[in-house]
Structure formats: C-alpha cells, structure tokens
C-alpha cells in the first residue's frame, strides 16, 4: 500500500497560466475632409499638445 501512495504524490500538476496585460489604446486621429486616419504609436513626451494638419484643417480625435 505505501508504494501506491508515493506514486500519486509524485504526479506533477500543470502550471497556472496568467492572463497577458492589455496594451493601452493608441490615440487615433481622422481628417474630416478626406477621411485619412493616423494612429499615434509613440508619444514624444512634450508638455504641449501637437496639432496634426491634413487638408488645411486640424485632425479630430476618434
């Protein structure tokens, strides 16, 4: 009997998988005139906000 108990104790368990952290949503801009879209994937770190122009107008955040 003792041999069977030891065999069960040696049985390995599967490691628990953790969920991957979600990435932040990147800011997206769209031109009202032509519909061109821009996704900003890296910020510059400046204090003031930059305005992107397309077709002579500032692009809107979507």
N, CA, C and O atoms as a CHARMM CRD file, in Angstrom:
* protein
*
  248
    1    1 UNK  N      0.79100  -1.20800   0.00000 PROA 1      0.00000
    2    1 UNK  CA     0.00000   0.00000   0.00000 PROA 1      0.00000
    3    1 UNK  C      0.83800   1.28000   0.00000 PROA 1      0.00000
    4    1 UNK  O      0.52800   2.18600  -0.77400 PROA 1      0.00000
    5    2 UNK  N      1.85500   1.40000   0.80400 PROA 2      0.00000
    6    2 UNK  CA     2.61400   2.64000   0.83900 PROA 2      0.00000
    7    2 UNK  C      3.22300   3.00800  -0.51500 PROA 2      0.00000
    8    2 UNK  O      3.40400   4.19400  -0.79100 PROA 2      0.00000
    9    3 UNK  N      3.53600   2.05300  -1.35000 PROA 3      0.00000
   10    3 UNK  CA     4.13300   2.34700  -2.65600 PROA 3      0.00000
   11    3 UNK  C      3.13900   3.07500  -3.55800 PROA 3      0.00000
   12    3 UNK  O      3.53000   3.95900  -4.31900 PROA 3      0.00000
   13    4 UNK  N      1.87200   2.71700  -3.48000 PROA 4      0.00000
   14    4 UNK  CA     0.85700   3.37300  -4.30000 PROA 4      0.00000
   15    4 UNK  C      0.64200   4.82100  -3.87300 PROA 4      0.00000
   16    4 UNK  O      0.40900   5.67800  -4.72400 PROA 4      0.00000
   17    5 UNK  N      0.71300   5.10600  -2.61100 PROA 5      0.00000
   18    5 UNK  CA     0.52000   6.46600  -2.11000 PROA 5      0.00000
   19    5 UNK  C      1.64600   7.36800  -2.59000 PROA 5      0.00000
   20    5 UNK  O      1.39800   8.51600  -2.96000 PROA 5      0.00000
   21    6 UNK  N      2.86900   6.87600  -2.59200 PROA 6      0.00000
   22    6 UNK  CA     4.01300   7.66500  -3.05100 PROA 6      0.00000
   23    6 UNK  C      3.90100   7.95800  -4.54400 PROA 6      0.00000
   24    6 UNK  O      4.27100   9.04700  -4.98300 PROA 6      0.00000
   25    7 UNK  N      3.40300   7.01900  -5.32200 PROA 7      0.00000
   26    7 UNK  CA     3.26300   7.22100  -6.75900 PROA 7      0.00000
   27    7 UNK  C      2.27800   8.34200  -7.05500 PROA 7      0.00000
   28    7 UNK  O      2.49800   9.11200  -7.98900 PROA 7      0.00000
   29    8 UNK  N      1.21000   8.45500  -6.29400 PROA 8      0.00000
   30    8 UNK  CA     0.23800   9.52300  -6.50400 PROA 8      0.00000
   31    8 UNK  C      0.81700  10.88100  -6.10900 PROA 8      0.00000
   32    8 UNK  O      0.48600  11.89400  -6.72600 PROA 8      0.00000
   33    9 UNK  N      1.66000  10.91400  -5.10800 PROA 9      0.00000
   34    9 UNK  CA     2.24100  12.16700  -4.64200 PROA 9      0.00000
   35    9 UNK  C      3.23300  12.72700  -5.66000 PROA 9      0.00000
   36    9 UNK  O      3.42300  13.94200  -5.70400 PROA 9      0.00000
   37   10 UNK  N      3.86300  11.90300  -6.46800 PROA 10     0.00000
   38   10 UNK  CA     4.84700  12.34600  -7.45000 PROA 10     0.00000
   39   10 UNK  C      4.20100  12.93600  -8.70200 PROA 10     0.00000
   40   10 UNK  O      4.88500  13.56300  -9.51100 PROA 10     0.00000
   41   11 UNK  N      2.91000  12.74600  -8.86800 PROA 11     0.00000
   42   11 UNK  CA     2.23100  13.22900 -10.06400 PROA 11     0.00000
   43   11 UNK  C      2.32700  14.75900 -10.14400 PROA 11     0.00000
   44   11 UNK  O      1.96500  15.45900  -9.19800 PROA 11     0.00000
   45   12 UNK  N      2.80500  15.25700 -11.25300 PROA 12     0.00000
   46   12 UNK  CA     3.02000  16.69400 -11.42500 PROA 12     0.00000
   47   12 UNK  C      1.71200  17.40000 -11.79100 PROA 12     0.00000
   48   12 UNK  O      0.85000  16.83200 -12.46200 PROA 12     0.00000
   49   13 UNK  N      1.58800  18.62900 -11.34200 PROA 13     0.00000
   50   13 UNK  CA     0.41700  19.43800 -11.69600 PROA 13     0.00000
   51   13 UNK  C      0.81000  20.44900 -12.76600 PROA 13     0.00000
   52   13 UNK  O      1.97100  20.85100 -12.84700 PROA 13     0.00000
   53   14 UNK  N     -0.13900  20.85300 -13.57400 PROA 14     0.00000
   54   14 UNK  CA     0.11400  21.82300 -14.63200 PROA 14     0.00000
   55   14 UNK  C      0.21600  23.22500 -14.04000 PROA 14     0.00000
   56   14 UNK  O     -0.55300  23.57200 -13.14300 PROA 14     0.00000
   57   15 UNK  N      1.15700  24.03700 -14.53200 PROA 15     0.00000
   58   15 UNK  CA     1.26100  25.41400 -14.02800 PROA 15     0.00000
   59   15 UNK  C      0.06000  26.25200 -14.49200 PROA 15     0.00000
   60   15 UNK  O     -0.47400  26.04100 -15.58100 PROA 15     0.00000
   61   16 UNK  N     -0.34200  27.18200 -13.66400 PROA 16     0.00000
   62   16 UNK  CA    -1.47700  28.04700 -13.97300 PROA 16     0.00000
   63   16 UNK  C     -1.01100  29.18100 -14.87300 PROA 16     0.00000
   64   16 UNK  O     -0.03300  29.86000 -14.55900 PROA 16     0.00000
   65   17 UNK  N     -1.70200  29.39200 -15.99200 PROA 17     0.00000
   66   17 UNK  CA    -1.34800  30.46900 -16.91500 PROA 17     0.00000
   67   17 UNK  C     -2.00200  31.76400 -16.46600 PROA 17     0.00000
   68   17 UNK  O     -3.17700  31.78400 -16.09900 PROA 17     0.00000
   69   18 UNK  N     -1.23000  32.85000 -16.49800 PROA 18     0.00000
   70   18 UNK  CA    -1.75700  34.16100 -16.14600 PROA 18     0.00000
   71   18 UNK  C     -2.15700  34.88700 -17.42500 PROA 18     0.00000
   72   18 UNK  O     -1.55100  34.68800 -18.47700 PROA 18     0.00000
   73   19 UNK  N     -3.17500  35.72700 -17.32600 PROA 19     0.00000
   74   19 UNK  CA    -3.62900  36.49800 -18.48100 PROA 19     0.00000
   75   19 UNK  C     -2.59700  37.56500 -18.82000 PROA 19     0.00000
   76   19 UNK  O     -2.00500  38.16900 -17.92600 PROA 19     0.00000
   77   20 UNK  N     -2.38200  37.79500 -20.10900 PROA 20     0.00000
   78   20 UNK  CA    -1.43200  38.80800 -20.55800 PROA 20     0.00000
   79   20 UNK  C     -2.00000  40.20300 -20.28100 PROA 20     0.00000
   80   20 UNK  O     -3.20700  40.41000 -20.41400 PROA 20     0.00000
   81   21 UNK  N     -1.15200  41.15900 -19.89900 PROA 21     0.00000
   82   21 UNK  CA    -1.64800  42.51600 -19.65300 PROA 21     0.00000
   83   21 UNK  C     -2.11900  43.15600 -20.95200 PROA 21     0.00000
   84   21 UNK  O     -1.53000  42.94400 -22.01200 PROA 21     0.00000
   85   22 UNK  N     -3.17600  43.93000 -20.85700 PROA 22     0.00000
   86   22 UNK  CA    -3.71400  44.58600 -22.04900 PROA 22     0.00000
   87   22 UNK  C     -2.90300  45.82700 -22.37900 PROA 22     0.00000
   88   22 UNK  O     -2.45000  46.55000 -21.49200 PROA 22     0.00000
   89   23 UNK  N     -2.73100  46.05500 -23.66600 PROA 23     0.00000
   90   23 UNK  CA    -1.99400  47.22800 -24.11700 PROA 23     0.00000
   91   23 UNK  C     -2.90100  48.45400 -24.06900 PROA 23     0.00000
   92   23 UNK  O     -4.12100  48.34900 -24.19700 PROA 23     0.00000
   93   24 UNK  N     -2.27900  49.61700 -23.88100 PROA 24     0.00000
   94   24 UNK  CA    -3.05300  50.85400 -23.88600 PROA 24     0.00000
   95   24 UNK  C     -3.54900  51.13800 -25.30300 PROA 24     0.00000
   96   24 UNK  O     -2.89600  50.79500 -26.28900 PROA 24     0.00000
   97   25 UNK  N     -4.70000  51.76000 -25.37800 PROA 25     0.00000
   98   25 UNK  CA    -5.22700  52.12900 -26.68900 PROA 25     0.00000
   99   25 UNK  C     -4.46300  53.33800 -27.19900 PROA 25     0.00000
  100   25 UNK  O     -4.29900  54.32700 -26.48400 PROA 25     0.00000
  101   26 UNK  N     -4.00300  53.25500 -28.42600 PROA 26     0.00000
  102   26 UNK  CA    -3.25400  54.35000 -29.03000 PROA 26     0.00000
  103   26 UNK  C     -4.22100  55.43000 -29.50900 PROA 26     0.00000
  104   26 UNK  O     -5.30400  55.11800 -30.00300 PROA 26     0.00000
  105   27 UNK  N     -3.83300  56.70600 -29.36600 PROA 27     0.00000
  106   27 UNK  CA    -4.69600  57.77700 -29.87200 PROA 27     0.00000
  107   27 UNK  C     -4.82800  57.68700 -31.39300 PROA 27     0.00000
  108   27 UNK  O     -3.86200  57.38500 -32.09500 PROA 27     0.00000
  109   28 UNK  N     -6.02500  57.95300 -31.88500 PROA 28     0.00000
  110   28 UNK  CA    -6.29100  57.90400 -33.31700 PROA 28     0.00000
  111   28 UNK  C     -6.84100  59.25400 -33.75900 PROA 28     0.00000
  112   28 UNK  O     -7.63800  59.87000 -33.05200 PROA 28     0.00000
  113   29 UNK  N     -6.41100  59.70900 -34.93100 PROA 29     0.00000
  114   29 UNK  CA    -6.87000  60.97900 -35.49500 PROA 29     0.00000
  115   29 UNK  C     -7.43900  60.71300 -36.88100 PROA 29     0.00000
  116   29 UNK  O     -7.00300  59.80800 -37.59200 PROA 29     0.00000
  117   30 UNK  N     -8.44000  61.54100 -37.25100 PROA 30     0.00000
  118   30 UNK  CA    -9.07600  61.38500 -38.56200 PROA 30     0.00000
  119   30 UNK  C     -9.30100  62.75800 -39.18000 PROA 30     0.00000
  120   30 UNK  O     -9.68300  63.70400 -38.49100 PROA 30     0.00000
  121   31 UNK  N     -9.06100  62.85800 -40.48900 PROA 31     0.00000
  122   31 UNK  CA    -9.31800  64.09200 -41.23100 PROA 31     0.00000
  123   31 UNK  C    -10.80000  64.14300 -41.59000 PROA 31     0.00000
  124   31 UNK  O    -11.36300  63.16800 -42.08800 PROA 31     0.00000
  125   32 UNK  N    -11.42700  65.29500 -41.33200 PROA 32     0.00000
  126   32 UNK  CA   -12.85500  65.46000 -41.62300 PROA 32     0.00000
  127   32 UNK  C    -13.08300  65.56900 -43.13000 PROA 32     0.00000
  128   32 UNK  O    -14.13000  65.15400 -43.62700 PROA 32     0.00000
  129   33 UNK  N    -12.12400  66.11700 -43.85500 PROA 33     0.00000
  130   33 UNK  CA   -12.29300  66.36600 -45.28700 PROA 33     0.00000
  131   33 UNK  C    -12.09200  65.09800 -46.11700 PROA 33     0.00000
  132   33 UNK  O    -12.98400  64.69900 -46.86600 PROA 33     0.00000
  133   34 UNK  N    -10.92000  64.46000 -45.98700 PROA 34     0.00000
  134   34 UNK  CA   -10.61400  63.32800 -46.86200 PROA 34     0.00000
  135   34 UNK  C    -10.77300  61.95600 -46.18200 PROA 34     0.00000
  136   34 UNK  O    -10.79000  60.93400 -46.86800 PROA 34     0.00000
  137   35 UNK  N    -10.88700  61.92200 -44.86400 PROA 35     0.00000
  138   35 UNK  CA   -11.06700  60.66100 -44.15900 PROA 35     0.00000
  139   35 UNK  C     -9.77800  59.93500 -43.81400 PROA 35     0.00000
  140   35 UNK  O     -9.81800  58.80700 -43.32200 PROA 35     0.00000
  141   36 UNK  N     -8.63000  60.56600 -44.06500 PROA 36     0.00000
  142   36 UNK  CA    -7.33200  59.96400 -43.74200 PROA 36     0.00000
  143   36 UNK  C     -7.23100  59.75500 -42.23900 PROA 36     0.00000
  144   36 UNK  O     -7.60500  60.63800 -41.46700 PROA 36     0.00000
  145   37 UNK  N     -6.72800  58.59100 -41.80900 PROA 37     0.00000
  146   37 UNK  CA    -6.62100  58.27700 -40.38000 PROA 37     0.00000
  147   37 UNK  C     -5.16100  58.05000 -39.99800 PROA 37     0.00000
  148   37 UNK  O     -4.36600  57.51500 -40.77100 PROA 37     0.00000
  149   38 UNK  N     -4.83800  58.47700 -38.77900 PROA 38     0.00000
  150   38 UNK  CA    -3.48700  58.32700 -38.23700 PROA 38     0.00000
  151   38 UNK  C     -3.59500  57.69200 -36.86000 PROA 38     0.00000
  152   38 UNK  O     -4.43600  58.09200 -36.05400 PROA 38     0.00000
  153   39 UNK  N     -2.75100  56.70800 -36.58600 PROA 39     0.00000
  154   39 UNK  CA    -2.66200  56.09400 -35.26300 PROA 39     0.00000
  155   39 UNK  C     -1.30200  56.47300 -34.69200 PROA 39     0.00000
  156   39 UNK  O     -0.27100  56.20200 -35.30800 PROA 39     0.00000
  157   40 UNK  N     -1.29400  57.09900 -33.51800 PROA 40     0.00000
  158   40 UNK  CA    -0.05400  57.52700 -32.88100 PROA 40     0.00000
  159   40 UNK  C      0.41200  56.39200 -31.97600 PROA 40     0.00000
  160   40 UNK  O     -0.24000  56.07300 -30.98200 PROA 40     0.00000
  161   41 UNK  N      1.53900  55.79000 -32.32500 PROA 41     0.00000
  162   41 UNK  CA     2.01700  54.64200 -31.55700 PROA 41     0.00000
  163   41 UNK  C      3.14600  54.98900 -30.58900 PROA 41     0.00000
  164   41 UNK  O      3.55100  54.14400 -29.79100 PROA 41     0.00000
  165   42 UNK  N      3.65900  56.21600 -30.64600 PROA 42     0.00000
  166   42 UNK  CA     4.71500  56.61600 -29.72300 PROA 42     0.00000
  167   42 UNK  C      4.59800  58.10100 -29.45400 PROA 42     0.00000
  168   42 UNK  O      4.55200  58.89900 -30.39000 PROA 42     0.00000
  169   43 UNK  N      4.54900  58.48700 -28.17900 PROA 43     0.00000
  170   43 UNK  CA     4.44900  59.90300 -27.84200 PROA 43     0.00000
  171   43 UNK  C      5.84000  60.50200 -27.74600 PROA 43     0.00000
  172   43 UNK  O      6.81500  59.80100 -27.47500 PROA 43     0.00000
  173   44 UNK  N      5.92000  61.82700 -27.97600 PROA 44     0.00000
  174   44 UNK  CA     7.21700  62.49200 -27.96300 PROA 44     0.00000
  175   44 UNK  C      7.62800  62.93000 -26.56100 PROA 44     0.00000
  176   44 UNK  O      8.81300  63.13900 -26.30200 PROA 44     0.00000
  177   45 UNK  N      6.66000  63.07200 -25.64900 PROA 45     0.00000
  178   45 UNK  CA     6.97300  63.47300 -24.28700 PROA 45     0.00000
  179   45 UNK  C      6.95600  64.97800 -24.06800 PROA 45     0.00000
  180   45 UNK  O      7.31400  65.44400 -22.98600 PROA 45     0.00000
  181   46 UNK  N      6.55100  65.74300 -25.06600 PROA 46     0.00000
  182   46 UNK  CA     6.47500  67.20400 -24.92700 PROA 46     0.00000
  183   46 UNK  C      5.32300  67.57800 -23.99000 PROA 46     0.00000
  184   46 UNK  O      4.35700  66.83000 -23.84200 PROA 46     0.00000
  185   47 UNK  N      5.44500  68.74100 -23.36700 PROA 47     0.00000
  186   47 UNK  CA     4.40600  69.21900 -22.45900 PROA 47     0.00000
  187   47 UNK  C      3.18300  69.68200 -23.24800 PROA 47     0.00000
  188   47 UNK  O      2.05300  69.34800 -22.89100 PROA 47     0.00000
  189   48 UNK  N      3.40100  70.45000 -24.32000 PROA 48     0.00000
  190   48 UNK  CA     2.26500  70.95500 -25.10600 PROA 48     0.00000
  191   48 UNK  C      1.79200  69.89500 -26.10500 PROA 48     0.00000
  192   48 UNK  O      2.55600  69.02200 -26.51800 PROA 48     0.00000
  193   49 UNK  N      0.52700  69.99100 -26.47800 PROA 49     0.00000
  194   49 UNK  CA    -0.06400  69.04700 -27.42300 PROA 49     0.00000
  195   49 UNK  C      0.20100  69.52400 -28.84800 PROA 49     0.00000
  196   49 UNK  O      0.02800  70.70400 -29.15500 PROA 49     0.00000
  197   50 UNK  N      0.61400  68.61800 -29.70200 PROA 50     0.00000
  198   50 UNK  CA     0.86800  68.95100 -31.10200 PROA 50     0.00000
  199   50 UNK  C     -0.41400  68.79200 -31.90800 PROA 50     0.00000
  200   50 UNK  O     -1.21300  67.89300 -31.64600 PROA 50     0.00000
  201   51 UNK  N     -0.60500  69.66000 -32.88000 PROA 51     0.00000
  202   51 UNK  CA    -1.77600  69.60500 -33.74400 PROA 51     0.00000
  203   51 UNK  C     -1.32300  69.09800 -35.10500 PROA 51     0.00000
  204   51 UNK  O     -0.44500  69.69100 -35.73300 PROA 51     0.00000
  205   52 UNK  N     -1.92000  68.00000 -35.56300 PROA 52     0.00000
  206   52 UNK  CA    -1.61400  67.47300 -36.88200 PROA 52     0.00000
  207   52 UNK  C     -2.62100  68.03400 -37.87600 PROA 52     0.00000
  208   52 UNK  O     -3.82800  68.00400 -37.63600 PROA 52     0.00000
  209   53 UNK  N     -2.11600  68.54300 -38.99100 PROA 53     0.00000
  210   53 UNK  CA    -2.97300  69.13800 -40.01500 PROA 53     0.00000
  211   53 UNK  C     -3.05100  68.22600 -41.23200 PROA 53     0.00000
  212   53 UNK  O     -2.06800  67.59700 -41.62200 PROA 53     0.00000
  213   54 UNK  N     -4.24800  68.16900 -41.82400 PROA 54     0.00000
  214   54 UNK  CA    -4.48800  67.44600 -43.06500 PROA 54     0.00000
  215   54 UNK  C     -5.54400  68.23500 -43.82600 PROA 54     0.00000
  216   54 UNK  O     -6.55700  68.62600 -43.24700 PROA 54     0.00000
  217   55 UNK  N     -5.32700  68.47200 -45.09100 PROA 55     0.00000
  218   55 UNK  CA    -6.24200  69.25400 -45.92900 PROA 55     0.00000
  219   55 UNK  C     -6.45300  70.65600 -45.34700 PROA 55     0.00000
  220   55 UNK  O     -7.52300  71.24300 -45.51500 PROA 55     0.00000
  221   56 UNK  N     -5.44300  71.19000 -44.66800 PROA 56     0.00000
  222   56 UNK  CA    -5.50800  72.53600 -44.12800 PROA 56     0.00000
  223   56 UNK  C     -6.30000  72.66800 -42.83600 PROA 56     0.00000
  224   56 UNK  O     -6.51000  73.78400 -42.36100 PROA 56     0.00000
  225   57 UNK  N     -6.74100  71.56800 -42.26100 PROA 57     0.00000
  226   57 UNK  CA    -7.53000  71.60000 -41.01600 PROA 57     0.00000
  227   57 UNK  C     -6.90700  70.67100 -39.98300 PROA 57     0.00000
  228   57 UNK  O     -6.25100  69.69400 -40.34200 PROA 57     0.00000
  229   58 UNK  N     -7.11000  70.97300 -38.69000 PROA 58     0.00000
  230   58 UNK  CA    -6.62700  70.04300 -37.65400 PROA 58     0.00000
  231   58 UNK  C     -7.40900  68.72800 -37.69400 PROA 58     0.00000
  232   58 UNK  O     -8.61000  68.71800 -37.96400 PROA 58     0.00000
  233   59 UNK  N     -6.73000  67.64700 -37.42700 PROA 59     0.00000
  234   59 UNK  CA    -7.37300  66.33700 -37.43400 PROA 59     0.00000
  235   59 UNK  C     -8.11600  66.13500 -36.11100 PROA 59     0.00000
  236   59 UNK  O     -7.66800  66.60300 -35.06400 PROA 59     0.00000
  237   60 UNK  N     -9.25700  65.43400 -36.16700 PROA 60     0.00000
  238   60 UNK  CA   -10.10100  65.17800 -34.98500 PROA 60     0.00000
  239   60 UNK  C     -9.73200  63.84600 -34.35900 PROA 60     0.00000
  240   60 UNK  O     -9.37000  62.89700 -35.05500 PROA 60     0.00000
  241   61 UNK  N     -9.83000  63.78400 -33.01600 PROA 61     0.00000
  242   61 UNK  CA    -9.61200  62.52600 -32.30400 PROA 61     0.00000
  243   61 UNK  C    -10.84000  61.65200 -32.47100 PROA 61     0.00000
  244   61 UNK  O    -11.97400  62.12700 -32.40300 PROA 61     0.00000
  245   62 UNK  N    -10.59400  60.33900 -32.69500 PROA 62     0.00000
  246   62 UNK  CA   -11.72400  59.39700 -32.79600 PROA 62     0.00000
  247   62 UNK  C    -11.56700  58.30800 -31.77800 PROA 62     0.00000
  248   62 UNK  O    -12.40900  57.41400 -31.69400 PROA 62     0.00000
